[in-house]
């Protein structure tokens, strides 16, 4: 099983993000928000991340949140539909409540 997170699994271009935001298909929990497109035609899911400076001022905290979300996606991408997902961090999380963030992400991604 391929558990890498290569370029084909990432949303890289502004147009990719814009198409997901335009559909307005979103679900939210206190820590995270997930926006989803329809079938992307690629046969596998893709992930985009939005962690604003408003959520966490320090880059190391933003990077920790992005690493956590990417790791969850990498481990679960085989069970996800071939859609484009954008995960937006609404409230900051750290090592103390990372389990709650992972649980919320699982509920949001598998609900789609």
N, C-alpha and C positions, 0 to 999 in steps of 0.2 A: 504494500500500500504506500502510495506517495504522500508523505506528510509534509512536503516542502511548501513554502509560501512564495512561489515564483511570480514573475511579472504577470503571467496570464491570470493570476488570481487577484490582481489589484486593480482598483480604479485609479487611473493615472491622469487622465485628461479632464480639463474643466467641462468639456461637453458630456463626458460620462457622468460626472457628478450632477450636472444641470439636468440631465434627462431623468435621473432618479428623483431629484428635488421637485421637478415639474409634475410628476405623477401624484404627489401628495399622499402616497400610500404609506402611512406611518403608524407606529405604535410606540407608546412611551411608558416608562417606569420612572421612579424618582431619580435614579442615577443615570439612566441611558435612554436614548431614543433611537429607534431603528426605522429607516426609510427603505422601501423596497421597490424595485422596478418589476416589470413583467419578465417573461422569458427573454434572456439576453441572446439566445441563438448560438451560444458557444458550447453548451453542454456541461458547463461547470459554473459554480457561483463565483462572484467577484466581490471584494470588500473595499470600501473606502472609509476613512476615518476622519472625524472632525473633532478636534480637542482645542477649544479656544483658550486664549489667554485669560478670558473671564472665568473659565472653569478652574484654571490653575496658572498662577503667574510664572512659576519656575519651570523651565524647560525640562528638568529632570523628572518632575512630577507628571507633566504631560506625556513624556516619553514612556514612563512606567505604565500609564493608563493605556497608551497605544500598544505597548508590548503585550499587556495582559489580554486585550481584545484580539490582537493578531494571533496569539497563542491559542485561544479558545477556537477561533475560526480555523486555524491550521489543523487542529485535532478533530474538528467536526464537519469539515467541508464536504466529506463524502456523503453525509446524510442530508445536506441542504439542497433545495431545488436550484436549477440553473438560472438564478436571478442575480441582479446587482443589488448589493446591500450597502447602505451608508449608515455607520454607527456614529451618533453624536453623543458626546459626554455632556450630561446636563449638570451633574453635581460631581465634584472631585471625589475620588476614592483612593485609598492607599492600602498598604499591607494589612491594616486592621480590618477593613471591610471589603477586601477583594473577593472573598467568597460570595458575599451578597451581590456584588457586581457581576460575577460569573453566572450566578443563578438567574439574575434578571436578564442577562444577555441570552441565556439558554431559552428562557420563556419567550422572549421577544422574537428570537430567530426561528424557533420551532413552531411558533404560532402562525407564521406566514405560510 
